[in-house]
Amino acid sequence: MSPLLVHFLRRVALLALILAVLAAVGPRLLRELGVIGPRAPEVIAAAERSIEAARHYGADDSMAALQEANRHLQEARVLAERGEGRRARHAAAASSEWAIVSQRQALARREQQRRQAEEITRQIDKLLNGLDELYAHTSPGLSKAAAGEILAFEQGNYARVIAEETVTRKALEAFRDELRASGRPDSPQRPLKRAERPATR
């Protein structure tokens, strides 16, 4: 093989290696420079949508992840106004990542609340059923309070179920204890029908 051909082949191999490296890192480098890919306003808008979705799932400002998402979003807006597109995109991307974390946390918290509310509703319903069985009727006010707990659970308002648990439970237990202490059941009235309050799932 002639030296000229060897030299040519070496140059072709070097060129192929350079092209391979450019193909691997070129797109990423171009995105970093803002030549290709979404512009800063688009990345910021995506972060805003992610935060909005997190709030829809139940995230609030007490969550550290959502606080970080908002902080990075505000930073991205300031950088974009200064014309620092690359840094603005990075800040907005960080905001989206924190927003996704807050989405997951919010969903996990809601599921925990659902389980807790389900158990509370079951206990309240059990107390109310016990009063129905022991006495001729249950106080309309108490029935309404218990039914409100059950309805709140059915509507997915788990926070309300948890918040009102103590008041409703104490009212039912006090009513039960008062009737037991009197040594007689209530005067006969129309019993509370199961159909008059939502059934637990």
C-alpha positions as CSV (number, residue, x, y, z in Angstrom):
1,M,0.0,0.0,0.0
2,S,1.4,3.3,-1.0
3,P,2.2,5.9,1.7
4,L,-0.1,8.4,-0.1
5,L,-3.1,6.0,0.3
6,V,-2.3,5.3,3.9
7,H,-2.2,9.0,4.6
8,F,-5.5,9.5,2.9
9,L,-7.1,6.7,4.9
10,R,-5.9,8.1,8.1
11,R,-7.4,11.5,7.3
12,V,-10.7,9.8,6.4
13,A,-10.7,7.9,9.7
14,L,-10.0,11.1,11.6
15,L,-12.8,12.9,9.8
16,A,-15.2,10.1,10.6
17,L,-14.2,10.3,14.2
18,I,-14.8,14.0,14.3
19,L,-18.2,13.6,12.7
20,A,-19.2,10.9,15.2
21,V,-18.3,13.2,18.1
22,L,-20.2,16.1,16.6
23,A,-23.3,13.9,16.0
24,A,-23.1,12.8,19.7
25,V,-22.6,16.2,21.4
26,G,-23.6,18.6,18.7
27,P,-27.4,18.7,19.3
28,R,-26.9,19.1,23.0
29,L,-24.4,21.9,22.5
30,L,-26.8,23.6,20.0
31,R,-29.6,23.3,22.6
32,E,-27.3,24.8,25.2
33,L,-26.6,27.7,22.9
34,G,-30.3,28.2,22.1
35,V,-29.8,27.5,18.4
36,I,-32.2,24.6,18.4
37,G,-34.9,23.5,20.9
38,P,-37.5,25.6,22.8
39,R,-36.7,29.2,23.6
40,A,-36.7,30.6,27.1
41,P,-40.3,31.8,27.0
42,E,-41.5,28.4,25.9
43,V,-39.6,26.6,28.7
44,I,-41.0,29.2,31.3
45,A,-44.5,28.6,30.0
46,A,-44.0,24.8,30.4
47,A,-42.9,25.4,34.0
48,E,-45.9,27.5,34.7
49,R,-48.2,24.7,33.4
50,S,-46.4,22.1,35.6
51,I,-46.9,24.3,38.7
52,E,-50.6,24.8,37.8
53,A,-51.0,21.0,37.4
54,A,-49.3,20.5,40.8
55,R,-51.9,22.9,42.4
56,H,-54.7,21.1,40.7
57,Y,-53.5,17.8,42.3
58,G,-53.6,19.5,45.7
59,A,-50.1,21.0,46.1
60,D,-50.0,24.2,48.2
61,D,-47.4,26.8,49.2
62,S,-46.6,24.9,52.4
63,M,-44.8,22.2,50.4
64,A,-41.1,22.8,50.1
65,A,-41.0,21.3,46.5
66,L,-43.6,23.8,45.3
67,Q,-41.8,26.6,47.0
68,E,-38.6,25.6,45.1
69,A,-40.6,25.4,41.8
70,N,-41.9,28.9,42.3
71,R,-38.5,30.3,43.3
72,H,-36.9,28.8,40.1
73,L,-39.7,30.1,38.0
74,Q,-39.3,33.6,39.3
75,E,-35.6,33.4,38.7
76,A,-36.2,32.2,35.1
77,R,-38.5,35.2,34.5
78,V,-35.9,37.7,35.8
79,L,-33.1,36.1,33.7
80,A,-35.3,36.1,30.6
81,E,-36.0,39.8,31.0
82,R,-32.3,40.4,31.2
83,G,-31.8,38.6,28.0
84,E,-29.9,35.7,29.6
85,G,-31.7,33.0,27.7
86,R,-29.5,30.0,28.5
87,R,-29.7,30.6,32.3
88,A,-33.4,31.3,32.0
89,R,-34.0,28.0,30.3
90,H,-32.0,26.2,33.0
91,A,-33.9,27.9,35.8
92,A,-37.3,27.1,34.1
93,A,-36.3,23.5,33.6
94,A,-35.4,23.3,37.3
95,S,-38.8,24.8,38.1
96,S,-40.5,22.1,36.1
97,E,-38.6,19.3,37.9
98,W,-39.6,20.7,41.3
99,A,-43.2,21.0,40.1
100,I,-43.2,17.4,39.1
101,V,-41.9,16.4,42.6
102,S,-44.7,18.5,44.2
103,Q,-47.2,16.8,41.9
104,R,-46.1,13.4,43.2
105,Q,-46.1,14.5,46.8
106,A,-49.6,16.0,46.4
107,L,-51.0,12.8,44.9
108,A,-49.4,10.8,47.7
109,R,-50.8,13.1,50.3
110,R,-54.3,12.9,48.8
111,E,-54.2,9.1,48.8
112,Q,-53.2,9.1,52.4
113,Q,-56.0,11.5,53.2
114,R,-58.4,9.3,51.3
115,R,-57.5,6.2,53.3
116,Q,-57.8,8.2,56.6
117,A,-61.1,9.7,55.6
118,E,-62.4,6.2,54.6
119,E,-61.6,4.8,58.0
120,I,-63.2,7.9,59.7
121,T,-66.3,7.5,57.6
122,R,-66.6,3.8,58.4
123,Q,-66.3,4.5,62.2
124,I,-68.9,7.4,62.0
125,D,-71.3,5.2,60.0
126,K,-70.8,2.4,62.6
127,L,-71.7,4.7,65.5
128,L,-74.8,6.0,63.7
129,N,-75.9,2.4,62.9
130,G,-75.4,1.5,66.6
131,L,-77.7,4.4,67.6
132,D,-80.3,3.3,65.0
133,E,-80.3,-0.2,66.4
134,L,-80.4,0.7,70.1
135,Y,-82.9,3.5,70.0
136,A,-86.1,4.2,68.1
137,H,-84.7,7.3,66.4
138,T,-81.6,9.4,66.1
139,S,-81.5,13.1,66.6
140,P,-82.0,14.8,63.2
141,G,-79.1,17.2,63.9
142,L,-76.8,14.3,64.6
143,S,-78.0,12.3,61.6
144,K,-77.3,15.4,59.4
145,A,-73.8,15.8,60.8
146,A,-72.9,12.2,60.3
147,A,-74.4,12.2,56.8
148,G,-72.4,15.3,56.1
149,E,-69.2,13.4,56.9
150,I,-70.2,10.5,54.7
151,L,-71.2,12.8,51.8
152,A,-68.0,14.7,52.1
153,F,-66.1,11.5,51.7
154,E,-68.2,10.5,48.7
155,Q,-67.5,13.9,47.1
156,G,-63.7,13.5,47.6
157,N,-63.5,16.2,50.3
158,Y,-61.2,14.2,52.5
159,A,-59.7,17.2,54.3
160,R,-63.2,18.1,55.6
161,V,-63.9,14.6,56.8
162,I,-60.6,14.6,58.7
163,A,-61.2,18.2,60.1
164,E,-64.7,17.4,61.3
165,E,-64.1,14.0,62.7
166,T,-63.7,14.9,66.3
167,V,-66.8,17.1,66.5
168,T,-69.0,14.6,64.8
169,R,-67.7,11.6,66.8
170,K,-68.0,13.4,70.1
171,A,-71.6,14.5,69.3
172,L,-72.6,11.0,68.5
173,E,-70.9,9.5,71.5
174,A,-72.4,12.2,73.8
175,F,-75.9,11.5,72.5
176,R,-75.4,7.7,73.0
177,D,-74.1,8.2,76.5
178,E,-76.9,10.5,77.4
179,L,-79.5,8.1,76.3
180,R,-77.8,5.2,78.1
181,A,-77.6,7.2,81.3
182,S,-81.3,8.0,81.2
183,G,-82.1,4.3,81.4
184,R,-84.7,4.4,78.7
185,P,-84.7,4.6,74.9
186,D,-86.1,7.6,73.1
187,S,-89.8,8.0,72.5
188,P,-90.7,6.0,69.4
189,Q,-90.5,8.0,66.2
190,R,-89.8,7.2,62.6
191,P,-86.4,5.4,62.4
192,L,-83.7,6.8,60.2
193,K,-83.6,4.8,57.1
194,R,-80.3,3.8,55.5
195,A,-81.5,5.4,52.2
196,E,-81.5,8.8,53.9
197,R,-77.8,9.0,54.1
198,P,-75.1,8.1,51.6
199,A,-73.7,4.6,51.9
200,T,-70.0,4.1,52.3
201,R,-68.1,2.5,49.5
